[in-house]
Amino acid sequence: MVTSVVAVLISYLLGSISFSVVLAKTLKGIDIRQHGSGNAGATNTLRVLGKGPAVLVLTLDVLKGIAAVWLGRWLGGDSEWVPALCGIAAIVGHNWPIYFRFRGGKGIATTIGVMATLVFFPALYAGIIAIGSIFITRYVSLGSLLFVGLTPIFLLIMGHIGPYFWTSLIIAVFAFWRHRTNIVKIAQGKENKLGSKGGNRVV
């Protein structure tokens, strides 16, 4: 029990490491949350800092989710709930990081790491559709919402009703809540598209 609580706590602290904030501060001496869309994530890093830093942030944020789930498996024994809760804790940390006054990102990259580690194939199928959507519409936010929305559906289709299914639903609620302004902008046709000049690049 104690080790499980420790695993969840460490996962939150790990998730709270906002790599976009750290990288922007290190490379340009700026707070990325005051530039572009104001979001501390890979997409805004792309807008503000460029492709290289964005790929690095995306990779590190995904790895946070993977590491949190494996930490839960290591310290949680045979429980499926512990790695699931560790994954949720990492996403919560990314969204509301204790190190950065609880102003973080939207958690999609970390969610990818969590869900791909917990339920690889359902996440893969949802991810393929999400990537296709981004390719066609160039709305990263829409692809993100499709990913989190479709993962529990594929879990249902594949008959996986258990801790990971409920975890995917909780994560989807988080994601839709964090993207509520994006949803309005998509409906109004005002959402920034991938590769658009919607952000202010710092050079």
Steps between C-alpha positions, in 0.01 A plus 500: 500500500775746600706423190195554282438843651868584454481392135201726434668794675824456307301475177335833573836662572642349181205624299549847648830540316385729219762446233361773275538755779849377590617489137363844411661649808832328424513578127339845483461620857121523462193358667328316216167545677523869410548434129300343218188329631630518856492123533795311646514218247658370183267677254565842649870417519486441124338839447736689727833316484486287186507135398807372687394617847142389429607145414713488814214624720258254339739210557574589861132555583410160352782341700358650821181302446685180417725533806207567734313186390809281534569647843148399599555149368829474688366622836138393466546126478222325310255789529375653176374807682840615624662548155172650380494750788868575444421582139216730605730664758763574234236664279367702794857606572549612142174696502545647848875488579602575856833643382342761271212644706261233371497652149583221258396353168209291383660161556455335161860392443517356852161336439642334187781352710258383770241343272751342261663331799176389666302396190724506195267382223189704591726805531667415169169476314380827652835659423487404132161671464622802697809539282287467188274774631795730568639429152166589336385793716831618652316540831725346766235559765242305299739208457575509872131484588442217254784305660369528855139454391558195283735309732224400747273415206759261359544354849126432507504347153788273601322399820741661745272617782708558809738746665659607172164573341394721790843662495457586132163661577646711780783610273252586224305722740825677595589553135160630393495739796848632418404540135166670560616830345646311203166328445328839481764630258469192277123548487554866406775421250749710698731226628867531401610236254825308510765707321295820517638834618280489805791527741776756540828325419786605724826520306 
